[in-house]
């Protein structure tokens, strides 16, 4: 997996190997949450942009955004009539630790 900086880097759309050997390579909930954090790390973005960058349906994305916001990893800011999603310092730390751990255990 390439480590390119920027919100549109190819790693946002990578598929994870399935732990159950499923040919579809479905992501776990944790992997989807990491994709959401990666989608937001480039700066404040709209919820629909997070949905597209993390390749999720609207309802799944909304549920993950609520969960990550409740955990303090993301926050919502109002800018006029728009609702922007921002990565918190705690979210940035969690994403960094996850990526370091994934590198360590990768084959």
C-alpha positions as CSV (number, residue, x, y, z in Angstrom):
1,X,0.0,0.0,0.0
2,X,1.4,3.4,-1.0
3,X,1.7,6.0,1.7
4,X,0.7,9.1,-0.2
5,X,-0.4,12.2,1.6
6,X,-3.5,14.0,0.6
7,X,-7.2,13.4,0.8
8,X,-7.5,11.7,-2.6
9,X,-4.6,9.3,-2.1
10,X,-5.2,5.8,-3.5
11,X,-5.0,4.1,-0.1
12,X,-8.4,5.5,0.7
13,X,-9.9,3.1,-1.8
14,X,-7.9,0.0,-1.0
15,X,-9.6,-3.3,-0.3
16,X,-8.6,-5.3,2.7
17,X,-8.1,-9.1,2.7
18,X,-10.9,-10.9,4.3
19,X,-10.3,-12.6,7.6
20,X,-12.9,-15.3,6.7
21,X,-11.4,-15.9,3.2
22,X,-14.3,-14.3,1.5
23,X,-13.6,-13.7,-2.2
24,X,-15.3,-10.3,-2.0
25,X,-12.7,-8.9,0.5
26,X,-15.3,-7.2,2.7
27,X,-14.0,-4.8,5.3
28,X,-14.5,-5.1,9.0
29,X,-16.1,-2.3,10.9
30,X,-12.7,-1.3,12.2
31,X,-11.3,-1.0,8.7
32,X,-14.3,1.1,7.6
33,X,-13.7,3.4,10.6
34,X,-10.0,3.8,9.6
35,X,-11.1,4.6,6.0
36,X,-13.4,7.3,7.4
37,X,-10.5,8.8,9.5
38,X,-8.3,8.7,6.5
39,X,-10.9,10.5,4.4
40,X,-11.0,13.3,6.9
41,X,-7.3,13.7,7.7
42,X,-6.6,16.2,4.9
43,X,-8.8,18.9,6.5
44,X,-12.5,19.7,7.0
45,X,-14.8,18.0,4.6
46,X,-18.5,17.6,4.0
47,X,-20.2,14.4,5.1
48,X,-20.9,13.4,1.5
49,X,-17.2,13.7,0.6
50,X,-16.4,11.4,3.5
51,X,-18.9,8.9,2.2
52,X,-17.4,8.9,-1.3
53,X,-13.8,8.8,-0.2
54,X,-14.3,5.9,2.2
55,X,-16.6,4.1,-0.3
56,X,-19.5,3.6,2.1
57,X,-23.3,3.9,1.8
58,X,-24.9,7.0,3.3
59,X,-26.5,5.1,6.2
60,X,-23.3,3.2,7.1
61,X,-21.3,6.4,6.8
62,X,-23.7,8.3,9.1
63,X,-23.5,5.6,11.7
64,X,-19.7,5.6,11.7
65,X,-19.5,9.4,11.8
66,X,-21.8,9.4,14.9
67,X,-19.7,6.7,16.6
68,X,-16.4,8.4,15.8
69,X,-17.7,11.7,17.0
70,X,-19.0,10.2,20.2
71,X,-15.5,8.7,20.8
72,X,-13.9,12.1,20.3
73,X,-12.0,11.1,17.2
74,X,-14.0,13.5,14.9
75,X,-15.8,16.7,15.5
76,X,-18.5,18.5,13.5
77,X,-18.2,22.2,12.8
78,X,-20.8,24.5,11.3
79,X,-19.6,26.9,8.6
80,X,-22.6,28.9,7.5
81,X,-25.3,26.3,6.5
82,X,-22.7,23.6,6.0
83,X,-21.7,20.9,8.4
84,X,-18.0,20.0,8.1
85,X,-16.3,17.0,9.6
86,X,-12.8,17.5,11.2
87,X,-10.3,15.1,12.6
88,X,-9.4,15.8,16.2
89,X,-5.9,15.4,17.7
90,X,-7.1,12.2,19.4
91,X,-8.3,10.9,16.0
92,X,-5.0,11.8,14.3
93,X,-3.2,9.9,17.1
94,X,-5.5,6.9,16.8
95,X,-5.1,6.8,13.0
96,X,-1.3,7.0,13.3
97,X,-1.1,4.3,15.9
98,X,-3.4,2.0,13.8
99,X,-1.2,2.5,10.7
100,X,2.0,1.8,12.6
101,X,0.5,-1.4,14.1
102,X,-0.7,-2.5,10.7
103,X,2.8,-1.9,9.2
104,X,4.4,-4.0,12.0
105,X,2.1,-7.0,11.5
106,X,2.0,-6.8,7.6
107,X,3.6,-9.7,5.9
